[in-house]
């Protein structure tokens, strides 16, 4: 019986860790995309709609 409880707690901890890592990766990807949008906006402001 104790073995089942230990396995259950272990799986919950591992699942939480996996979700945390996925969330951190998604957050970093979003911030990189926002930075790219900011740079593109700056280029549009500086050079207009022409080629840059």
C-alpha distance matrix in Angstrom:
0.0 3.8 5.3 5.3 6.6 8.9 10.1 10.9 12.8 14.4 15.7 17.0 18.8 20.3 21.4 23.1 24.8 26.1 27.5 29.1 30.8 32.1 33.5 35.2 36.8 38.0 39.5 41.4 42.7 44.0 45.7 47.4 48.6 50.0 51.8 53.3 54.5 56.1 57.9 59.2 60.4 62.2 63.9 65.0 66.4 68.2 69.6 69.5 68.4 70.2 68.6 66.9
3.8 0.0 3.8 5.4 5.1 6.2 8.6 9.8 10.6 12.2 14.2 15.4 16.6 18.3 19.9 21.2 22.6 24.4 25.9 27.1 28.8 30.4 31.7 33.2 34.9 36.4 37.6 39.3 41.0 42.3 43.8 45.5 46.9 48.2 49.8 51.5 52.8 54.2 56.0 57.5 58.7 60.3 62.1 63.3 64.6 66.3 67.8 67.9 67.0 68.7 67.1 65.2
5.3 3.8 0.0 3.8 5.5 5.1 6.1 8.6 10.0 10.5 12.2 14.3 15.4 16.4 18.2 20.0 21.1 22.4 24.3 25.8 27.0 28.6 30.3 31.7 33.1 34.7 36.2 37.7 39.2 40.7 42.3 43.8 45.2 46.7 48.3 49.8 51.2 52.8 54.4 55.8 57.2 58.8 60.4 61.7 63.2 64.8 66.1 66.2 65.2 66.8 65.0 63.2
5.3 5.4 3.8 0.0 3.8 5.5 5.1 6.1 8.6 9.8 10.6 12.3 14.3 15.3 16.4 18.4 20.0 21.0 22.6 24.4 25.9 27.0 28.6 30.4 31.8 33.0 34.6 36.4 37.7 39.0 40.9 42.4 43.6 45.1 46.9 48.3 49.5 51.2 53.0 54.2 55.5 57.3 58.9 60.0 61.5 63.3 64.6 64.5 63.3 65.1 63.4 61.7
6.6 5.1 5.5 3.8 0.0 3.8 5.5 5.1 6.2 8.5 9.9 10.6 12.3 14.3 15.3 16.6 18.5 20.1 21.2 22.7 24.6 25.9 27.1 28.8 30.6 31.8 33.0 35.0 36.5 37.6 39.3 41.1 42.3 43.6 45.4 47.1 48.2 49.6 51.6 52.9 54.0 55.8 57.6 58.7 60.0 61.8 63.3 63.2 62.3 64.1 62.6 60.8
8.9 6.2 5.1 5.5 3.8 0.0 3.8 5.4 5.2 6.0 8.6 9.9 10.6 12.2 14.2 15.4 16.5 18.3 20.0 21.1 22.7 24.4 25.8 27.1 28.8 30.4 31.6 33.2 34.9 36.3 37.8 39.4 40.9 42.3 43.8 45.5 46.9 48.2 50.0 51.5 52.8 54.3 56.0 57.4 58.7 60.3 61.8 61.9 61.0 62.7 61.1 59.1
10.1 8.6 6.1 5.1 5.5 3.8 0.0 3.8 5.5 5.0 6.1 8.6 9.9 10.5 12.1 14.2 15.3 16.4 18.3 19.9 21.1 22.5 24.3 25.8 27.1 28.6 30.2 31.8 33.1 34.7 36.4 37.8 39.1 40.7 42.4 43.8 45.2 46.8 48.4 49.7 51.2 52.8 54.4 55.6 57.2 58.8 60.0 60.1 59.1 60.7 59.0 57.1
10.9 9.8 8.6 6.1 5.1 5.4 3.8 0.0 3.8 5.4 5.2 6.3 8.7 10.0 10.6 12.4 14.4 15.4 16.6 18.5 20.2 21.3 22.6 24.5 26.1 27.1 28.7 30.6 31.9 33.1 34.9 36.6 37.7 39.1 41.0 42.5 43.6 45.2 47.1 48.3 49.5 51.4 53.0 54.1 55.5 57.3 58.7 58.6 57.5 59.3 57.8 56.1
12.8 10.6 10.0 8.6 6.2 5.2 5.5 3.8 0.0 3.8 5.5 5.1 6.2 8.7 9.9 10.6 12.4 14.3 15.4 16.6 18.6 20.1 21.1 22.7 24.6 25.9 27.0 28.9 30.6 31.7 33.2 35.1 36.4 37.6 39.3 41.1 42.3 43.6 45.5 47.0 48.1 49.7 51.6 52.8 54.0 55.7 57.3 57.4 56.5 58.3 56.9 54.9
14.4 12.2 10.5 9.8 8.5 6.0 5.0 5.4 3.8 0.0 3.8 5.4 5.1 6.2 8.5 9.9 10.6 12.3 14.3 15.4 16.7 18.5 20.0 21.2 22.8 24.5 25.8 27.3 28.9 30.5 31.9 33.4 35.0 36.4 37.9 39.5 41.0 42.4 44.0 45.5 46.9 48.4 50.1 51.5 52.8 54.4 55.8 56.0 55.1 56.8 55.1 53.1
15.7 14.2 12.2 10.6 9.9 8.6 6.1 5.2 5.5 3.8 0.0 3.8 5.4 5.1 6.0 8.5 9.8 10.5 12.2 14.1 15.4 16.5 18.2 20.0 21.2 22.6 24.3 26.0 27.1 28.6 30.5 31.9 33.1 34.7 36.4 37.8 39.1 40.8 42.5 43.7 45.1 46.9 48.4 49.6 51.1 52.8 54.0 54.1 53.0 54.6 53.0 51.2
17.0 15.4 14.3 12.3 10.6 9.9 8.6 6.3 5.1 5.4 3.8 0.0 3.8 5.5 5.1 6.2 8.7 10.0 10.6 12.3 14.4 15.5 16.5 18.4 20.2 21.2 22.5 24.5 25.9 27.0 28.8 30.6 31.7 33.0 34.9 36.5 37.6 39.0 41.0 42.3 43.4 45.2 47.0 48.1 49.4 51.2 52.6 52.6 51.6 53.5 52.1 50.3
18.8 16.6 15.4 14.3 12.3 10.6 9.9 8.7 6.2 5.1 5.4 3.8 0.0 3.8 5.4 5.2 6.2 8.7 10.0 10.6 12.5 14.4 15.4 16.6 18.6 20.1 21.1 22.8 24.6 25.9 27.2 29.0 30.6 31.7 33.3 35.1 36.4 37.7 39.5 41.1 42.3 43.8 45.6 46.9 48.2 49.8 51.3 51.5 50.8 52.5 51.0 48.9
20.3 18.3 16.4 15.3 14.3 12.2 10.5 10.0 8.7 6.2 5.1 5.5 3.8 0.0 3.8 5.4 5.1 6.2 8.7 9.8 10.7 12.4 14.3 15.4 16.7 18.5 20.0 21.4 22.8 24.5 26.1 27.4 28.9 30.5 32.0 33.5 35.0 36.5 38.0 39.5 41.0 42.5 44.0 45.5 46.9 48.4 49.8 50.0 49.1 50.6 48.9 46.9
21.4 19.9 18.2 16.4 15.3 14.2 12.1 10.6 9.9 8.5 6.0 5.1 5.4 3.8 0.0 3.8 5.4 5.1 6.2 8.6 10.0 10.7 12.3 14.3 15.6 16.6 18.4 20.2 21.3 22.6 24.6 26.1 27.2 28.7 30.6 31.9 33.2 34.8 36.6 37.8 39.1 41.0 42.5 43.6 45.2 46.9 48.2 48.1 47.1 48.8 47.3 45.5
23.1 21.2 20.0 18.4 16.6 15.4 14.2 12.4 10.6 9.9 8.5 6.2 5.2 5.4 3.8 0.0 3.8 5.4 5.1 6.1 8.7 9.9 10.5 12.3 14.4 15.4 16.4 18.5 20.1 21.1 22.7 24.6 25.8 27.0 28.8 30.5 31.6 33.0 34.9 36.4 37.5 39.1 41.0 42.1 43.4 45.1 46.7 46.7 45.9 47.8 46.4 44.5
24.8 22.6 21.1 20.0 18.5 16.5 15.3 14.4 12.4 10.6 9.8 8.7 6.2 5.1 5.4 3.8 0.0 3.8 5.4 5.0 6.3 8.7 9.9 10.6 12.5 14.4 15.4 16.7 18.6 20.1 21.4 22.9 24.6 25.9 27.3 29.0 30.6 31.8 33.4 35.1 36.4 37.8 39.5 41.0 42.3 43.8 45.3 45.6 44.9 46.5 44.9 42.8
26.1 24.4 22.4 21.0 20.1 18.3 16.4 15.4 14.3 12.3 10.5 10.0 8.7 6.2 5.1 5.4 3.8 0.0 3.8 5.4 5.2 6.2 8.6 10.0 10.8 12.4 14.3 15.6 16.7 18.5 20.3 21.5 22.8 24.6 26.1 27.4 28.9 30.6 32.1 33.4 35.0 36.6 38.0 39.4 41.0 42.5 43.7 43.9 42.9 44.4 42.8 40.8
27.5 25.9 24.3 22.6 21.2 20.0 18.3 16.6 15.4 14.3 12.2 10.6 10.0 8.7 6.2 5.1 5.4 3.8 0.0 3.8 5.5 5.1 6.1 8.6 9.9 10.5 12.2 14.3 15.4 16.5 18.5 20.1 21.1 22.5 24.5 25.9 27.0 28.6 30.5 31.7 32.9 34.8 36.4 37.5 39.0 40.7 42.1 42.0 41.1 42.9 41.5 39.7
29.1 27.1 25.8 24.4 22.7 21.1 19.9 18.5 16.6 15.4 14.1 12.3 10.6 9.8 8.6 6.1 5.0 5.4 3.8 0.0 3.8 5.5 5.1 6.2 8.7 10.0 10.5 12.4 14.3 15.4 16.7 18.6 20.1 21.2 22.8 24.6 25.9 27.1 29.0 30.6 31.7 33.2 35.0 36.4 37.6 39.2 40.8 41.0 40.4 42.2 40.8 38.7
30.8 28.8 27.0 25.9 24.6 22.7 21.1 20.2 18.6 16.7 15.4 14.4 12.5 10.7 10.0 8.7 6.3 5.2 5.5 3.8 0.0 3.8 5.5 5.2 6.3 8.7 9.9 10.7 12.4 14.4 15.6 16.8 18.6 20.2 21.4 22.9 24.7 26.0 27.4 29.0 30.6 31.9 33.5 35.0 36.5 37.8 39.2 39.6 38.9 40.4 38.7 36.6
32.1 30.4 28.6 27.0 25.9 24.4 22.5 21.3 20.1 18.5 16.5 15.5 14.4 12.4 10.7 9.9 8.7 6.2 5.1 5.5 3.8 0.0 3.8 5.5 5.2 6.2 8.6 10.0 10.7 12.4 14.5 15.6 16.6 18.5 20.2 21.3 22.7 24.5 26.1 27.2 28.8 30.5 31.9 33.2 34.8 36.4 37.6 37.7 36.7 38.3 36.7 34.9
33.5 31.7 30.3 28.6 27.1 25.8 24.3 22.6 21.1 20.0 18.2 16.5 15.4 14.3 12.3 10.5 9.9 8.6 6.1 5.1 5.5 3.8 0.0 3.8 5.4 5.1 6.1 8.7 9.9 10.6 12.4 14.4 15.4 16.5 18.5 20.1 21.1 22.6 24.6 25.9 27.0 28.8 30.5 31.7 33.0 34.8 36.2 36.2 35.5 37.4 36.1 34.2
35.2 33.2 31.7 30.4 28.8 27.1 25.8 24.5 22.7 21.2 20.0 18.4 16.6 15.4 14.3 12.3 10.6 10.0 8.6 6.2 5.2 5.5 3.8 0.0 3.8 5.5 5.1 6.2 8.7 9.9 10.8 12.5 14.4 15.5 16.7 18.6 20.2 21.2 22.9 24.7 25.9 27.2 29.0 30.5 31.7 33.2 34.8 35.2 34.7 36.4 35.0 32.7
36.8 34.9 33.1 31.8 30.6 28.8 27.1 26.1 24.6 22.8 21.2 20.2 18.6 16.7 15.6 14.4 12.5 10.8 9.9 8.7 6.3 5.2 5.4 3.8 0.0 3.8 5.4 5.2 6.2 8.6 10.1 10.7 12.4 14.4 15.5 16.7 18.6 20.1 21.4 22.8 24.5 26.0 27.3 28.9 30.5 31.8 33.0 33.4 32.6 34.1 32.5 30.3
38.0 36.4 34.7 33.0 31.8 30.4 28.6 27.1 25.9 24.5 22.6 21.2 20.1 18.5 16.6 15.4 14.4 12.4 10.5 10.0 8.7 6.2 5.1 5.5 3.8 0.0 3.8 5.5 5.1 6.2 8.7 10.0 10.6 12.3 14.3 15.4 16.6 18.4 20.1 21.2 22.6 24.5 25.9 27.0 28.7 30.4 31.6 31.6 30.6 32.4 31.1 29.2
39.5 37.6 36.2 34.6 33.0 31.6 30.2 28.7 27.0 25.8 24.3 22.5 21.1 20.0 18.4 16.4 15.4 14.3 12.2 10.5 9.9 8.6 6.1 5.1 5.4 3.8 0.0 3.8 5.5 5.2 6.3 8.7 10.0 10.6 12.5 14.4 15.5 16.6 18.6 20.2 21.2 22.8 24.7 25.9 27.0 28.8 30.4 30.5 30.0 32.0 30.8 28.8
41.4 39.3 37.7 36.4 35.0 33.2 31.8 30.6 28.9 27.3 26.0 24.5 22.8 21.4 20.2 18.5 16.7 15.6 14.3 12.4 10.7 10.0 8.7 6.2 5.2 5.5 3.8 0.0 3.8 5.4 5.2 6.3 8.7 9.9 10.7 12.5 14.4 15.4 16.7 18.6 20.1 21.2 22.9 24.6 25.8 27.1 28.7 29.2 28.8 30.4 28.9 26.6
42.7 41.0 39.2 37.7 36.5 34.9 33.1 31.9 30.6 28.9 27.1 25.9 24.6 22.8 21.3 20.1 18.6 16.7 15.4 14.3 12.4 10.7 9.9 8.7 6.2 5.1 5.5 3.8 0.0 3.8 5.5 5.2 6.2 8.7 9.9 10.7 12.5 14.3 15.5 16.7 18.5 20.1 21.3 22.7 24.5 25.8 27.0 27.2 26.4 28.0 26.4 24.4
44.0 42.3 40.7 39.0 37.6 36.3 34.7 33.1 31.7 30.5 28.6 27.0 25.9 24.5 22.6 21.1 20.1 18.5 16.5 15.4 14.4 12.4 10.6 9.9 8.6 6.2 5.2 5.4 3.8 0.0 3.8 5.4 5.1 6.2 8.6 9.9 10.6 12.3 14.3 15.4 16.5 18.4 20.1 21.1 22.5 24.4 25.7 25.7 25.0 27.0 25.9 24.1
45.7 43.8 42.3 40.9 39.3 37.8 36.4 34.9 33.2 31.9 30.5 28.8 27.2 26.1 24.6 22.7 21.4 20.3 18.5 16.7 15.6 14.5 12.4 10.8 10.1 8.7 6.3 5.2 5.5 3.8 0.0 3.8 5.4 5.0 6.2 8.7 9.9 10.5 12.4 14.3 15.3 16.5 18.5 20.0 21.0 22.5 24.3 24.7 24.5 26.4 25.4 23.1
47.4 45.5 43.8 42.4 41.1 39.4 37.8 36.6 35.1 33.4 31.9 30.6 29.0 27.4 26.1 24.6 22.9 21.5 20.1 18.6 16.8 15.6 14.4 12.5 10.7 10.0 8.7 6.3 5.2 5.4 3.8 0.0 3.8 5.4 5.1 6.3 8.7 9.8 10.7 12.5 14.3 15.4 16.7 18.5 20.0 21.1 22.5 23.1 22.8 24.2 22.8 20.3
48.6 46.9 45.2 43.6 42.3 40.9 39.1 37.7 36.4 35.0 33.1 31.7 30.6 28.9 27.2 25.8 24.6 22.8 21.1 20.1 18.6 16.6 15.4 14.4 12.4 10.6 10.0 8.7 6.2 5.1 5.4 3.8 0.0 3.8 5.4 5.1 6.3 8.6 9.9 10.6 12.3 14.3 15.4 16.5 18.4 19.9 21.0 21.1 20.3 22.1 20.9 19.0
50.0 48.2 46.7 45.1 43.6 42.3 40.7 39.1 37.6 36.4 34.7 33.0 31.7 30.5 28.7 27.0 25.9 24.6 22.5 21.2 20.2 18.5 16.5 15.5 14.4 12.3 10.6 9.9 8.7 6.2 5.0 5.4 3.8 0.0 3.8 5.4 5.1 6.2 8.7 9.9 10.5 12.4 14.4 15.3 16.4 18.3 19.9 20.0 19.8 21.9 21.3 19.3
51.8 49.8 48.3 46.9 45.4 43.8 42.4 41.0 39.3 37.9 36.4 34.9 33.3 32.0 30.6 28.8 27.3 26.1 24.5 22.8 21.4 20.2 18.5 16.7 15.5 14.3 12.5 10.7 9.9 8.6 6.2 5.1 5.4 3.8 0.0 3.8 5.4 5.0 6.3 8.7 9.8 10.6 12.5 14.3 15.3 16.5 18.3 19.0 19.2 20.9 19.9 17.4
53.3 51.5 49.8 48.3 47.1 45.5 43.8 42.5 41.1 39.5 37.8 36.5 35.1 33.5 31.9 30.5 29.0 27.4 25.9 24.6 22.9 21.3 20.1 18.6 16.7 15.4 14.4 12.5 10.7 9.9 8.7 6.3 5.1 5.4 3.8 0.0 3.8 5.4 5.1 6.2 8.6 9.8 10.6 12.4 14.2 15.3 16.3 16.9 16.5 18.0 16.7 14.4
54.5 52.8 51.2 49.5 48.2 46.9 45.2 43.6 42.3 41.0 39.1 37.6 36.4 35.0 33.2 31.6 30.6 28.9 27.0 25.9 24.7 22.7 21.1 20.2 18.6 16.6 15.5 14.4 12.5 10.6 9.9 8.7 6.3 5.1 5.4 3.8 0.0 3.8 5.5 5.1 6.1 8.6 9.9 10.5 12.2 14.2 15.3 15.1 14.7 16.9 16.4 14.6
56.1 54.2 52.8 51.2 49.6 48.2 46.8 45.2 43.6 42.4 40.8 39.0 37.7 36.5 34.8 33.0 31.8 30.6 28.6 27.1 26.0 24.5 22.6 21.2 20.1 18.4 16.6 15.4 14.3 12.3 10.5 9.8 8.6 6.2 5.0 5.4 3.8 0.0 3.8 5.5 5.1 6.2 8.7 9.9 10.5 12.3 14.2 14.6 15.2 17.3 17.1 14.8
57.9 56.0 54.4 53.0 51.6 50.0 48.4 47.1 45.5 44.0 42.5 41.0 39.5 38.0 36.6 34.9 33.4 32.1 30.5 29.0 27.4 26.1 24.6 22.9 21.4 20.1 18.6 16.7 15.5 14.3 12.4 10.7 9.9 8.7 6.3 5.1 5.5 3.8 0.0 3.8 5.4 5.0 6.3 8.7 9.8 10.4 12.0 13.1 13.8 15.2 14.4 11.7
59.2 57.5 55.8 54.2 52.9 51.5 49.7 48.3 47.0 45.5 43.7 42.3 41.1 39.5 37.8 36.4 35.1 33.4 31.7 30.6 29.0 27.2 25.9 24.7 22.8 21.2 20.2 18.6 16.7 15.4 14.3 12.5 10.6 9.9 8.7 6.2 5.1 5.5 3.8 0.0 3.8 5.4 5.1 6.2 8.6 9.8 10.4 10.7 10.6 12.2 11.7 9.7
60.4 58.7 57.2 55.5 54.0 52.8 51.2 49.5 48.1 46.9 45.1 43.4 42.3 41.0 39.1 37.5 36.4 35.0 32.9 31.7 30.6 28.8 27.0 25.9 24.5 22.6 21.2 20.1 18.5 16.5 15.3 14.3 12.3 10.5 9.8 8.6 6.1 5.1 5.4 3.8 0.0 3.8 5.4 5.1 6.1 8.6 10.0 9.7 10.3 12.8 13.4 11.8
62.2 60.3 58.8 57.3 55.8 54.3 52.8 51.4 49.7 48.4 46.9 45.2 43.8 42.5 41.0 39.1 37.8 36.6 34.8 33.2 31.9 30.5 28.8 27.2 26.0 24.5 22.8 21.2 20.1 18.4 16.5 15.4 14.3 12.4 10.6 9.8 8.6 6.2 5.0 5.4 3.8 0.0 3.8 5.4 5.0 6.1 8.5 9.5 11.2 13.1 13.4 11.0
63.9 62.1 60.4 58.9 57.6 56.0 54.4 53.0 51.6 50.1 48.4 47.0 45.6 44.0 42.5 41.0 39.5 38.0 36.4 35.0 33.5 31.9 30.5 29.0 27.3 25.9 24.7 22.9 21.3 20.1 18.5 16.7 15.4 14.4 12.5 10.6 9.9 8.7 6.3 5.1 5.4 3.8 0.0 3.8 5.4 5.0 5.8 7.3 8.7 9.7 9.6 7.3
65.0 63.3 61.7 60.0 58.7 57.4 55.6 54.1 52.8 51.5 49.6 48.1 46.9 45.5 43.6 42.1 41.0 39.4 37.5 36.4 35.0 33.2 31.7 30.5 28.9 27.0 25.9 24.6 22.7 21.1 20.0 18.5 16.5 15.3 14.3 12.4 10.5 9.9 8.7 6.2 5.1 5.4 3.8 0.0 3.8 5.5 5.4 4.7 5.8 8.2 9.4 8.5
66.4 64.6 63.2 61.5 60.0 58.7 57.2 55.5 54.0 52.8 51.1 49.4 48.2 46.9 45.2 43.4 42.3 41.0 39.0 37.6 36.5 34.8 33.0 31.7 30.5 28.7 27.0 25.8 24.5 22.5 21.0 20.0 18.4 16.4 15.3 14.2 12.2 10.5 9.8 8.6 6.1 5.0 5.4 3.8 0.0 3.8 5.9 5.7 8.4 10.7 12.4 11.2
68.2 66.3 64.8 63.3 61.8 60.3 58.8 57.3 55.7 54.4 52.8 51.2 49.8 48.4 46.9 45.1 43.8 42.5 40.7 39.2 37.8 36.4 34.8 33.2 31.8 30.4 28.8 27.1 25.8 24.4 22.5 21.1 19.9 18.3 16.5 15.3 14.2 12.3 10.4 9.8 8.6 6.1 5.0 5.5 3.8 0.0 3.8 6.0 9.3 10.2 11.4 9.6
69.6 67.8 66.1 64.6 63.3 61.8 60.0 58.7 57.3 55.8 54.0 52.6 51.3 49.8 48.2 46.7 45.3 43.7 42.1 40.8 39.2 37.6 36.2 34.8 33.0 31.6 30.4 28.7 27.0 25.7 24.3 22.5 21.0 19.9 18.3 16.3 15.3 14.2 12.0 10.4 10.0 8.5 5.8 5.4 5.9 3.8 0.0 3.8 6.6 6.7 8.0 7.0
69.5 67.9 66.2 64.5 63.2 61.9 60.1 58.6 57.4 56.0 54.1 52.6 51.5 50.0 48.1 46.7 45.6 43.9 42.0 41.0 39.6 37.7 36.2 35.2 33.4 31.6 30.5 29.2 27.2 25.7 24.7 23.1 21.1 20.0 19.0 16.9 15.1 14.6 13.1 10.7 9.7 9.5 7.3 4.7 5.7 6.0 3.8 0.0 3.8 5.6 8.3 8.8
68.4 67.0 65.2 63.3 62.3 61.0 59.1 57.5 56.5 55.1 53.0 51.6 50.8 49.1 47.1 45.9 44.9 42.9 41.1 40.4 38.9 36.7 35.5 34.7 32.6 30.6 30.0 28.8 26.4 25.0 24.5 22.8 20.3 19.8 19.2 16.5 14.7 15.2 13.8 10.6 10.3 11.2 8.7 5.8 8.4 9.3 6.6 3.8 0.0 3.8 6.7 8.4
70.2 68.7 66.8 65.1 64.1 62.7 60.7 59.3 58.3 56.8 54.6 53.5 52.5 50.6 48.8 47.8 46.5 44.4 42.9 42.2 40.4 38.3 37.4 36.4 34.1 32.4 32.0 30.4 28.0 27.0 26.4 24.2 22.1 21.9 20.9 18.0 16.9 17.3 15.2 12.2 12.8 13.1 9.7 8.2 10.7 10.2 6.7 5.6 3.8 0.0 3.8 6.4
68.6 67.1 65.0 63.4 62.6 61.1 59.0 57.8 56.9 55.1 53.0 52.1 51.0 48.9 47.3 46.4 44.9 42.8 41.5 40.8 38.7 36.7 36.1 35.0 32.5 31.1 30.8 28.9 26.4 25.9 25.4 22.8 20.9 21.3 19.9 16.7 16.4 17.1 14.4 11.7 13.4 13.4 9.6 9.4 12.4 11.4 8.0 8.3 6.7 3.8 0.0 3.8
66.9 65.2 63.2 61.7 60.8 59.1 57.1 56.1 54.9 53.1 51.2 50.3 48.9 46.9 45.5 44.5 42.8 40.8 39.7 38.7 36.6 34.9 34.2 32.7 30.3 29.2 28.8 26.6 24.4 24.1 23.1 20.3 19.0 19.3 17.4 14.4 14.6 14.8 11.7 9.7 11.8 11.0 7.3 8.5 11.2 9.6 7.0 8.8 8.4 6.4 3.8 0.0
